Amino acid sequence: MPSGLLIDKLTALANPEKAAFLQGFFKTGKGQYAEGDIFLGLKVPEIREFIKEYHEMSLPDIKTLIYSKFHEVRLSGFLLLVRQFKKTKEDEHRKEIYDFYIEHAKQANNWDLVDLSCKDIVGEYLADKKNRQILYKLVDSSNLWEQRISIVSTWTFIKYCDFNDTLLISKKLLTHKHDLIHKAVGWMLREVGKKDKNVLINFLEQYSSEMPRTALRYSIEHFSPEEKQKYMAKPR
């Protein structure tokens, strides 16, 4: 089974010292957002290199990867999905990959797994679609990772100067309690500002006093010191 061969290769490269660092960095302790996740201690470039010869892996085999207890094995599965999605030009196959991703989205259960996969699959698939209701289903989910997918996927739309969903989803997430969502919202708003600063300013004029401080700081990262002071000093 190709997935078994890849898992064996990845686990053979385990670096316990690096794994211990990553388990702290990615908050795997009791009560933290990735409680119980297990790392092998591999770098993303290493994983990208190893998956090259498995680019035609079947979806059932990729499912085995993304349900692994090892973080980097799950990452390899999501990176394979991205690789296959980018390489195929067939609408039917792209939809199959997109549907598979949505079905198993909860397995992208850390911020790096989300950020390295969703914009290149969900974002690209929906970029030319009028119906993007799946993003609003995800944002209303009780699952943190599905909620992050909903906002980070809009990065692709922003690339094409299509801001509406980013702004609507950002508004829905203004009262979210988790820092990982605050960072994602601020990041996407910052990307909007890179394309059209006035759109970001209009959003901030309406909502900056309601935004979590982290989201606000991220969104105004490229503003002048005077502009930053203006928004950070607004009464809350």
Phi, psi and omega per residue, in radians:
M1 nan 2.158 -3.095
P2 -0.979 -0.673 -3.133
S3 -1.107 -0.648 3.116
G4 -1.120 -0.703 3.115
L5 -1.115 -0.740 3.135
L6 -1.162 -0.731 3.106
I7 -1.055 -0.754 3.119
D8 -1.058 -0.738 3.141
K9 -1.126 -0.753 -3.111
L10 -1.193 -0.780 -3.114
T11 -1.181 -0.516 3.108
A12 -1.161 -0.364 -3.122
L13 -1.638 0.126 -3.052
A14 -0.930 2.397 3.131
N15 -2.127 1.677 -3.030
P16 -0.998 -0.660 -3.129
E17 -1.144 -0.805 3.110
K18 -1.160 -0.655 3.135
A19 -1.075 -0.717 3.138
A20 -1.087 -0.712 3.097
F21 -1.109 -0.808 -3.090
L22 -1.138 -0.616 3.141
Q23 -1.167 -0.492 3.018
G24 -1.348 -0.767 -3.096
F25 -1.085 -0.692 -3.091
F26 -1.662 0.301 2.946
K27 0.977 1.122 -3.105
T28 -1.757 0.092 -3.109
G29 -1.297 3.013 -3.095
K30 -1.062 2.239 3.120
G31 1.453 -0.078 3.132
Q32 -1.572 2.967 -2.971
Y33 -1.156 -0.394 3.127
A34 -2.072 0.670 -3.093
E35 -0.892 2.219 3.044
G36 1.517 -0.095 3.124
D37 -1.138 2.520 -3.080
I38 -2.052 2.231 -3.128
F39 -1.871 2.590 3.047
L40 -1.621 -0.413 -3.133
G41 1.624 0.604 -3.118
L42 -1.843 2.626 3.094
K43 -1.559 2.648 -3.127
V44 -0.999 -0.781 3.109
P45 -1.010 -0.636 3.090
E46 -1.079 -0.788 -3.116
I47 -1.138 -0.755 3.119
R48 -1.021 -0.682 -3.129
E49 -1.160 -0.740 -3.076
F50 -1.227 -0.517 -3.076
I51 -1.405 -0.157 -3.060
K52 -0.987 -0.707 -3.088
E53 -1.401 -0.025 -3.137
Y54 -1.979 0.369 -2.976
H55 -1.134 -0.294 3.123
E56 -1.777 0.311 -3.126
M57 -1.018 2.463 -3.125
S58 -1.251 2.767 3.115
L59 -1.104 -0.673 3.061
P60 -1.033 -0.672 3.097
D61 -1.213 -0.685 3.095
I62 -1.121 -0.616 3.080
K63 -1.036 -0.683 3.085
T64 -1.028 -0.713 -3.136
L65 -1.140 -0.830 -3.006
I66 -1.341 -0.121 3.018
Y67 -1.808 0.225 3.107
S68 -1.227 2.671 3.058
K69 -1.318 -0.273 -3.114
F70 -1.591 2.244 -3.102
H71 -0.971 -0.865 -3.065
E72 -1.197 -0.475 3.062
V73 -1.222 -0.744 3.064
R74 -1.062 -0.737 3.118
L75 -1.046 -0.714 3.134
S76 -1.052 -0.656 3.112
G77 -1.138 -0.777 3.137
F78 -1.195 -0.622 3.093
L79 -1.187 -0.571 3.058
L80 -1.157 -0.686 3.080
L81 -1.069 -0.774 3.108
V82 -1.052 -0.796 -3.111
R83 -1.069 -0.778 3.137
Q84 -1.162 -0.710 -3.127
F85 -1.088 -0.728 -3.114
K86 -1.206 -0.569 -3.051
K87 -1.418 -0.480 -3.076
T88 -1.525 2.492 3.068
K89 -1.890 -0.035 -3.084
E90 -1.451 2.127 -3.112
D91 -1.004 -0.686 -3.107
E92 -1.124 -0.728 -3.137
H93 -1.230 -0.683 3.102
R94 -1.074 -0.717 3.108
K95 -1.147 -0.661 3.125
E96 -1.076 -0.756 3.135
I97 -1.177 -0.769 3.116
Y98 -1.041 -0.844 3.139
D99 -1.054 -0.725 3.112
F100 -1.072 -0.772 -3.131
Y101 -1.073 -0.839 -3.135
I102 -1.067 -0.731 -3.125
E103 -1.060 -0.628 -3.048
H104 -1.967 0.411 -3.034
A105 -1.014 -0.563 -3.094
K106 -1.134 -0.298 3.114
Q107 -1.346 -0.238 2.997
A108 -1.429 1.165 -2.866
N109 -1.747 0.752 2.891
N110 -2.802 2.813 -2.986
W111 -1.135 -0.544 3.138
D112 -1.245 -0.630 3.105
L113 -1.124 -0.706 3.076
V114 -1.114 -0.936 -2.970
D115 -1.192 -0.484 -3.131
L116 -1.524 0.001 -3.066
S117 -2.311 -0.724 -2.897
C118 -1.194 -0.707 -3.086
K119 -1.176 -0.494 -3.114
D120 -1.510 -0.201 3.093
I121 -2.023 -1.143 -3.117
V122 -1.132 -0.848 -3.133
G123 -1.060 -0.837 -3.109
E124 -1.182 -0.659 -3.132
Y125 -1.145 -0.701 -3.073
L126 -1.503 -0.134 -3.004
A127 -0.998 -0.635 -3.132
D128 -1.846 0.303 -3.125
K129 -1.825 2.468 3.053
K130 -1.390 -0.582 -3.121
N131 -1.560 1.883 3.120
R132 -2.119 0.516 -3.072
Q133 -1.075 -0.418 3.119
I134 -1.001 -0.588 3.135
L135 -1.130 -0.593 -3.126
Y136 -1.389 -0.472 2.993
K137 -1.191 -0.732 3.137
L138 -1.179 -0.720 -3.113
V139 -1.169 -0.474 3.114
D140 -1.533 0.010 3.111
S141 -1.179 2.766 3.025
S142 -1.548 -0.001 -3.095
N143 -1.652 2.155 -3.087
L144 -0.985 -0.696 -3.044
W145 -1.287 -0.655 3.054
E146 -1.137 -0.652 3.093
Q147 -1.129 -0.718 3.113
R148 -1.155 -0.678 3.080
I149 -0.996 -0.704 -3.071
S150 -1.053 -0.682 -3.094
I151 -1.534 -0.726 -3.086
V152 -1.194 -0.521 3.106
S153 -1.072 -0.441 -3.109
T154 -1.274 -0.142 3.060
W155 -0.933 -0.662 -3.139
T156 -1.148 -0.709 3.110
F157 -1.113 -0.728 3.125
I158 -1.004 -0.668 3.127
K159 -0.979 -0.545 3.139
Y160 -1.748 0.312 3.133
C161 1.061 0.626 3.102
D162 -1.959 1.778 -2.922
F163 -1.836 -0.213 -2.930
N164 -0.995 -0.849 -3.094
D165 -1.184 -0.630 3.089
T166 -1.032 -0.800 -3.100
L167 -1.194 -0.736 -3.136
L168 -1.145 -0.761 -3.130
I169 -1.223 -0.658 3.075
S170 -1.018 -0.747 3.116
K171 -1.080 -0.701 -3.139
K172 -1.143 -0.433 -3.065
L173 -1.746 0.100 -3.080
L174 -1.042 -0.575 -3.096
T175 -1.719 0.156 3.134
H176 -1.088 2.562 -3.040
K177 -1.594 -0.264 -2.972
H178 -1.676 2.363 -3.130
D179 -1.041 -0.579 -3.137
L180 -1.147 -0.508 3.069
I181 -1.377 -0.693 3.087
H182 -0.995 -0.780 -3.129
K183 -1.136 -0.737 -3.115
A184 -1.149 -0.740 3.115
V185 -1.097 -0.824 3.127
G186 -1.077 -0.673 3.120
W187 -1.086 -0.842 -3.114
M188 -1.160 -0.675 3.099
L189 -1.135 -0.662 3.066
R190 -1.060 -0.696 3.109
E191 -1.135 -0.664 3.053
V192 -1.030 -0.806 -3.125
G193 -1.075 -0.534 3.093
K194 -1.145 -0.598 -3.135
K195 -1.467 -0.699 -3.108
D196 -2.666 1.703 -3.067
K197 -1.073 -0.603 -3.116
N198 -1.116 -0.612 3.094
V199 -1.105 -0.769 3.117
L200 -1.131 -0.766 3.140
I201 -1.046 -0.748 3.119
N202 -1.057 -0.699 3.101
F203 -1.136 -0.799 -3.109
L204 -1.128 -0.647 3.130
E205 -1.063 -0.566 3.140
Q206 -1.502 -0.635 -2.894
Y207 -2.180 -0.042 -3.049
S208 -1.036 -0.593 -3.127
S209 -1.241 -0.297 3.121
E210 -1.703 -0.260 -3.023
M211 -1.294 2.458 2.965
P212 -0.985 2.563 -3.052
R213 -1.033 -0.664 3.138
T214 -1.099 -0.807 3.127
A215 -1.071 -0.728 -3.139
L216 -1.129 -0.794 -3.141
R217 -1.062 -0.763 3.118
Y218 -1.077 -0.746 -3.027
S219 -1.182 -0.516 -3.065
I220 -1.833 0.330 -3.057
E221 -0.961 -0.605 -3.078
H222 -1.706 0.183 3.091
F223 -1.381 2.849 3.057
S224 -1.223 2.790 3.095
P225 -0.953 -0.667 -3.130
E226 -1.163 -0.730 3.120
E227 -1.154 -0.745 3.109
K228 -1.018 -0.797 -3.125
Q229 -1.056 -0.700 3.142
K230 -0.999 -0.830 -3.068
Y231 -1.394 -0.616 3.140
M232 -1.232 -0.452 -3.095
A233 -1.531 -0.098 -3.136
K234 -1.077 2.408 3.118
P235 -1.063 2.563 -3.085
R236 -2.109 nan nan
